[in-house]
Amino acid sequence: MAEFTVAVSDPETGTTYQIDVDGQDANRFIGRELGEEVEGGAVGLDGFTLELTGGSDTAGRPMRADVRGVATKSILTDGGVGYKPSRDGERKRITVRGREISDETAQINARISEHGSGDVAALLGESDE
């Protein structure tokens, strides 16, 4: 059964919340691709909409939106997700994961695209009070 850590960022406050998701809620993410929107009920944010922005697999390889599928691929890149060149024109072959979420994904990064009613911290049980 799939288990993920979903890092949900709130652009209004600049805060990121890490939520562990498993079971039926984790199945809502399987088969989705980066850039798609998911209902926030999977992480406890009913009425909110989340946009999938990135992630990584169990080995720490980043997901890239320009690589199809769920498999790992070795790509030659001159920068972007997974590699930052140290000088102009430098390229490197790196191993990355495709843009589709599978059961091998360990972390999913998401951003709140549409706010629902209520405070995010209070709904996730992380308020100061």
Sequence and secondary structure as in RCSB ss.txt:
>XXXX:A:sequence
MAEFTVAVSDPETGTTYQIDVDGQDANRFIGRELGEEVEGGAVGLDGFTLELTGGSDTAGRPMRADVRGVATKSI
LTDGGVGYKPSRDGERKRITVRGREISDETAQINARISEHGSGDVAALLGESDE
>XXXX:A:secstr
  EEEEEEEETTTTEEEEEEEETHHHHTTTT BTT EEEGGGGT TT EEEEEEEEETT  BB TTS SSSEEEE
EESSBTTB  SSTT  EEEEEE SB  TTEEEEEEEEEE  SS HHHHTT    
